[in-house]
Amino acid sequence: MPLLRLRITGNDDDARAIGNLLSSLDGIEHVEEVADLMPHMDDADSSSAGLTDDAGPGVHELEIDAPNPSTANKVREAVEALAFDLDVLVEFESEEER
């Protein structure tokens, strides 16, 4: 069963829209937002706190279980189309067999 992992660079509403799209696709039974395991060293009293480089869209990571490679391709195409419409960046990390 293919496991798709994708990273969305956008706000919470954009990530929710992509998650809802994925949940509505035929054959997709499992969509999960995985926790960000990277520690962020943002310190409130840091000299760089509040700079524009530090204030950007959020990053969300999703895992999707697809029943077969054909469905995985449909997922990729649907997510790419919606990401284009929403003007967000989506990266597919890996595609593996379980």
C-alpha positions in Angstrom: 0.0 0.0 0.0 1.6 3.3 -1.0 2.2 5.8 1.7 2.3 9.4 0.5 3.9 12.1 2.7 3.4 15.8 1.8 4.4 19.1 3.2 2.1 22.1 2.8 3.5 25.6 3.2 0.4 27.7 3.8 -2.0 28.7 6.5 -4.2 26.4 8.6 -7.2 27.0 6.3 -5.2 25.9 3.2 -4.0 22.8 5.0 -7.6 22.0 6.1 -8.9 22.4 2.6 -6.3 20.0 1.2 -7.0 17.5 4.1 -10.8 17.7 3.3 -10.1 17.1 -0.4 -8.0 14.0 0.5 -10.6 12.7 2.8 -13.3 13.0 0.0 -11.3 11.0 -2.6 -12.5 7.5 -3.3 -10.3 4.8 -1.8 -8.5 7.1 0.7 -9.3 5.9 4.2 -6.5 7.4 6.2 -5.3 11.0 6.1 -3.3 12.2 9.1 -1.4 15.4 10.0 1.8 14.4 11.6 3.4 16.4 14.3 6.4 18.6 13.6 9.3 16.8 15.2 11.8 19.6 14.6 12.5 21.7 17.6 12.0 25.4 16.8 14.6 27.6 18.5 12.4 30.7 18.4 12.9 32.6 21.6 10.6 35.5 22.5 13.4 37.7 23.6 15.7 36.8 20.7 17.2 39.7 18.7 15.5 38.3 15.6 12.0 37.9 17.2 9.3 39.6 15.2 11.4 40.0 12.0 9.6 39.5 8.7 11.7 36.5 7.9 10.3 34.9 11.0 6.7 35.6 10.2 5.5 33.4 7.3 3.0 30.8 6.5 2.9 27.6 8.6 4.1 24.2 7.5 1.9 21.2 7.8 2.8 17.6 7.1 0.3 15.0 6.0 0.5 11.2 5.6 -2.0 9.5 3.2 -2.5 5.8 2.8 -3.5 5.0 -0.8 -4.8 1.5 -1.7 -2.8 1.3 -4.9 -0.4 3.3 -7.1 -3.2 4.4 -9.4 -5.0 6.1 -6.5 -1.7 7.6 -5.3 -1.3 9.2 -8.7 -4.9 10.6 -8.5 -4.1 12.0 -5.0 -1.0 13.7 -6.3 -2.9 15.2 -9.3 -5.8 16.4 -7.1 -3.5 18.0 -4.5 -1.4 19.7 -7.1 -4.5 21.2 -8.7 -5.9 22.5 -5.4 -2.5 23.8 -4.3 -2.3 25.8 -7.5 -5.8 27.2 -6.9 -5.0 28.1 -3.3 -1.6 29.5 -4.2 0.3 27.3 -1.7 3.4 25.2 -2.0 3.1 21.4 -1.7 6.1 19.1 -1.6 5.7 15.3 -1.8 8.4 13.9 0.4 8.4 10.3 -0.5 6.3 7.5 -1.9 6.9 4.1 -0.3 5.4 0.7 -0.2 4.4 -0.6 3.2 
